[in-house]
Amino acid sequence: MEALHAARICRDPLVLERVLDIEEAPELDWSVDELARRSGLSPSRFAHRFHDAVGEAPGEYAARMRLERAALHLRYSDWPVTEVA
């Protein structure tokens, strides 16, 4: 799978944990509040650290991971588009 790009370059261990959460289950609705809660930070502080470490906002990253996962399923599985969506 082509995910784990941010995991390779992320130098903030706290953010890395959340990146891996997102990459392991991109189909979940990852809110900044939930990611921040898991990290023990305020949502604004977490969002800032995430952006600094990854280069994009948490929601953007999660959406991109969902799209990449969907693209892989469409390319390499027999799942119909309606199932992938």
C-alpha positions in Angstrom: 0.0 0.0 0.0 1.3 3.5 -0.8 0.3 5.0 2.5 2.8 5.7 5.3 4.4 8.6 3.4 4.0 11.0 6.3 5.0 8.2 8.7 8.3 8.1 7.0 9.0 11.8 7.3 7.2 12.7 10.5 9.6 13.6 13.3 7.0 14.4 16.0 6.3 11.1 17.8 3.0 12.3 19.1 1.8 13.3 15.6 3.3 10.1 14.2 1.0 8.0 16.4 -2.0 9.8 15.0 -0.7 9.5 11.4 -0.5 5.8 11.9 -4.0 5.7 13.4 -5.3 7.5 10.3 -3.4 5.3 7.9 -4.5 2.1 9.7 -8.2 3.1 9.5 -8.7 5.9 7.0 -12.4 4.9 6.6 -13.1 6.3 10.1 -14.3 9.9 10.6 -11.1 11.3 12.2 -12.0 14.7 13.7 -9.3 17.1 15.0 -11.1 16.9 18.4 -10.7 13.1 18.5 -7.1 13.1 17.3 -6.2 15.8 19.8 -7.9 14.0 22.6 -5.9 10.9 21.9 -2.8 13.0 21.9 -3.6 14.9 25.1 -3.5 18.3 23.4 -6.0 21.0 22.7 -7.5 20.7 19.2 -5.8 24.0 18.0 -2.4 22.9 19.4 -2.7 19.5 17.8 -3.7 20.9 14.5 -0.8 23.2 14.5 1.7 20.4 15.4 0.2 18.1 12.8 0.5 20.6 10.1 4.1 21.4 11.0 5.0 17.8 11.1 3.1 16.5 8.0 2.6 19.5 5.8 -1.1 19.5 5.7 -4.1 19.7 8.0 -5.3 16.5 9.7 -8.6 16.5 7.8 -6.8 16.9 4.5 -4.4 14.1 5.3 -7.3 11.8 6.4 -9.2 12.6 3.2 -6.2 11.9 1.1 -5.6 8.6 2.8 -9.3 7.6 2.1 -8.9 8.5 -1.5 -5.6 6.6 -1.9 -7.2 3.5 -0.2 -10.2 3.8 -2.5 -8.0 4.1 -5.6 -6.1 0.9 -4.5 -9.3 -1.0 -4.0 -10.6 0.1 -7.4 -7.4 -0.8 -9.1 -6.5 -4.1 -7.4 -9.8 -5.6 -6.2 -13.0 -6.9 -7.8 -15.1 -4.6 -5.6 -17.7 -2.6 -7.4 -17.4 1.2 -7.3 -20.5 1.3 -5.0 -18.8 -0.9 -2.5 -15.6 1.1 -2.5 -17.6 4.4 -2.1 
